[in-house]
Amino acid sequence: MKKFNQNSRYDFSIIENWTHPNSKVLDLGCGDGALLNYLKEKKDIKGFGIEKNKENWLLSLKNNIDVIQMDLELSLIHISEPTRLRRIS
């Protein structure tokens, strides 16, 4: 797992403030998994990612991220009524 310089991404610390310790986080478009690794280190979260790009998906796997490779835009096109979606806690 990569160690991250806290000052390298100021947005990570903002997201960290929104995240409760030991929570579950789903990162849509997770890239190489850097945010999820950061939150694992800082907040002991359980992280999951979804990534479209094959190279980034492979980087996420190498960074020990639980990640699915899929195109969200194509997957969500079948939802006719997005207002029916709801948060599941």
C-alpha positions as CSV (number, residue, x, y, z in Angstrom):
1,M,0.0,0.0,0.0
2,K,1.3,3.5,-0.9
3,K,2.0,6.0,1.8
4,F,0.6,9.4,1.0
5,N,2.0,12.8,1.7
6,Q,-0.9,14.6,3.5
7,N,0.0,17.9,1.7
8,S,0.1,16.4,-1.8
9,R,-3.7,16.5,-2.3
10,Y,-5.6,19.1,-0.2
11,D,-8.9,17.6,-1.3
12,F,-8.1,14.4,0.4
13,S,-8.0,16.1,3.8
14,I,-11.4,17.8,3.1
15,I,-12.9,14.4,2.2
16,E,-11.3,12.9,5.3
17,N,-13.2,15.5,7.4
18,W,-16.5,14.2,5.9
19,T,-15.7,10.6,6.5
20,H,-16.5,8.8,9.8
21,P,-14.0,6.3,11.2
22,N,-14.6,2.7,10.3
23,S,-17.2,3.6,7.6
24,K,-17.7,2.1,4.2
25,V,-16.7,4.3,1.2
26,L,-17.6,3.7,-2.4
27,D,-15.3,5.7,-4.8
28,L,-16.8,6.1,-8.3
29,G,-14.0,6.7,-10.7
30,C,-11.4,5.7,-8.2
31,G,-8.4,6.0,-10.5
32,D,-5.4,4.3,-8.9
33,G,-7.1,4.1,-5.5
34,A,-5.1,6.8,-3.8
35,L,-8.1,8.4,-2.0
36,L,-9.3,5.0,-0.7
37,N,-5.8,4.2,0.5
38,Y,-5.5,7.6,2.2
39,L,-8.9,7.1,4.0
40,K,-7.9,3.6,5.0
41,E,-4.7,5.0,6.6
42,K,-6.4,8.0,8.3
43,K,-9.9,6.7,9.1
44,D,-9.7,2.9,9.0
45,I,-12.4,2.8,6.3
46,K,-13.5,-0.2,4.3
47,G,-13.1,1.1,0.7
48,F,-14.5,-0.1,-2.6
49,G,-13.9,1.4,-6.0
50,I,-15.4,1.5,-9.5
51,E,-13.0,2.4,-12.4
52,K,-13.6,2.5,-16.1
53,N,-10.0,2.8,-17.3
54,K,-8.2,-0.5,-17.5
55,E,-4.8,0.9,-16.5
56,N,-6.2,2.7,-13.5
57,W,-8.2,-0.4,-12.5
58,L,-4.9,-2.4,-12.6
59,L,-3.2,0.2,-10.5
60,S,-6.0,0.0,-8.0
61,L,-5.6,-3.7,-7.7
62,K,-1.9,-3.3,-7.2
63,N,-2.7,-0.8,-4.4
64,N,-4.8,-3.4,-2.7
65,I,-8.1,-1.7,-3.5
66,D,-11.3,-3.8,-3.9
67,V,-12.3,-2.4,-7.3
68,I,-14.6,-3.3,-10.2
69,Q,-13.9,-2.3,-13.7
70,M,-17.0,-1.0,-15.4
71,D,-18.4,1.9,-17.4
72,L,-20.9,3.6,-15.1
73,E,-22.4,5.7,-17.8
74,L,-23.3,2.7,-19.9
75,S,-24.5,0.8,-16.8
76,L,-26.8,3.6,-15.5
77,I,-28.3,4.4,-18.9
78,H,-31.0,1.8,-18.2
79,I,-32.3,3.7,-15.2
80,S,-35.4,5.5,-16.4
81,E,-36.3,7.3,-13.2
82,P,-33.2,8.4,-11.3
83,T,-35.4,10.1,-8.7
84,R,-36.4,6.6,-7.5
85,L,-32.8,5.9,-6.4
86,R,-32.2,6.2,-2.7
87,R,-29.4,6.0,-0.3
88,I,-29.0,2.8,1.5
89,S,-27.4,3.1,4.9
